Amino acid sequence: MAAPTGWLPEPALQLAYLGAATLFVLGLRGMTHPRTAARGNLLSAAGMVLAVGATVLRFEVLSPLVLLAALLVGVAVGAWLAVTVETTQLPQLVGLFNGFGGGASALVAGAELVDRFGAAGAASVLPYDVTGAAALAGIVGAVTFWGSLVAAGRLHGVLGDPVRYAGEQAVKLAVLLVAVLAGLALVVRPGALGAALPVDWAPTYWVLVVAASVLGVLFVAPIGGADMPVVIALLNACSGLAAATTGFVLDNSVLVIAGTLVGASGLILTRIMCRSMNRSLANVVFGRFGDSTPEAGDRAAALYEGNVMSTSPEEVEILLDAARRVVIVPGYGMAVGQAQHAVAELAERLEASGVEVEFGIHPVAGRMPGHMNVLLAEANVPYEKMRELSEINPTFPQTDVVIVTGANDVVNPAALTDESSPIAGMPVLHVWEAGTVVVNKRSLSPGYAGIPNPLFARDNTYMLFGDAKESMQAVLDEYDRTH
């Protein structure tokens, strides 16, 4: 690490780090509930400002002018993103944030190694904990950066379908082996490698980073967009792990604490997402979930032919006019169509007419954890109206009408009835137990599991075909016209 400047005494630095760590913990706690999430975010931001400010005052990282210019650029970019990025684009933005954190960790760890080897001289032998942490930060950070770029690109539509090929697991294993061997070279022979700096040592670390970067691309490229909630949560954990290991390289306690908090929360969230899909993490990463087959198409044709009943906004309005309780189940189609405002207005009109309205939220609906909650909150839907799966399922038998807008597999009864189904055992919303179900989709196309949905052919289900925003707005207009 850079030499102390003396502007801030060491005891004051440690006290500032303690205060920053406390703010991180309080902020993370606040972000566990929608009502306190904004306050938690501010507390975490304040902790980061305190940690960065104390570090700048204690260590000569850069010249004051260069550092100020960099901070101003960062603030400007952050403010621009906050103002311009739509809530429907938050998944890819979160993916980019994960990637930038991982990439910064890899670069900082490498720079610190160069600085330490250069300062110690040709005969230097660095401690194993430093070189080991640097190697781990380089591998995890590079994987996180490039994997996050691929994830963000797929979510934004820049990249196409998942890339799969014969022997892909063997290729990934070989690339991982190269990165691990380069990391072991740094740990086992730090002195010998450092003696010829920069000819011998520097390429070793950058071979590690390049191999890990290729691994990051290969890791995410075969994974479908529907698995991105799990992938984003996992990459979030990886960015925290990279930051924590970089903290060990720098001997910086607040970075270790912050990285550990991010890594632990990301792992917990990943586990929750996997449980919500009834799938293991290995199945998400290495499986071929959602591959379409001719047999799936034949089953869909046999299931739907003559059994699907379509409806219109006028008929949906008649159903709503007679309802006393309505549950709205949003999905990714609502996000794509940006229909959250029309949906929220419809709920508001229904409640003004004395109808009880709630929203059933599945944990993996959308493209990132909490995606539906964020979209509905943007449309000013009260938090107490958003019910989790375990809360809303027991209420469906007492519900008159369920409107499913843009969701598919999270309302598929095959998860409970077909043991051979790819989603067998997956917790789903039991919407079919309501009096009437209205499913708003563009077509009868399958969801990410690539299988037909028997819900569409049930006697109490009506299909409202069309774009989510246009369809919900048409229902809202019809409701306003008749009330």
Salt bridges, closest charged atoms under 4 A:
GLU10 OE1 - ARG58 NH2 3.35
GLU112 OE2 - ARG116 NE 3.09
GLU168 OE2 - LYS172 NZ 3.97
GLU168 OE1 - ARG288 NH2 3.53
ASP227 OD1 - ARG279 NH1 2.77
ASP291 OD1 - ARG164 NH1 2.40
GLU317 OE2 - HIS483 ND1 3.82
ASP321 OD1 - HIS483 NE2 2.74
GLU351 OE2 - LYS385 NZ 2.76
GLU356 OE2 - ARG325 NH1 2.84
GLU358 OE1 - ARG325 NH2 3.01
GLU358 OE2 - ARG387 NE 2.94
GLU378 OE1 - HIS341 NE2 3.93
GLU384 OE1 - ARG35 NH2 2.68
GLU433 OE2 - HIS430 ND1 3.59
ASP467 OD1 - ARG442 NH2 2.87
GLU478 OE2 - ARG481 NH2 2.45
ASP480 OD1 - ARG349 NE 2.93
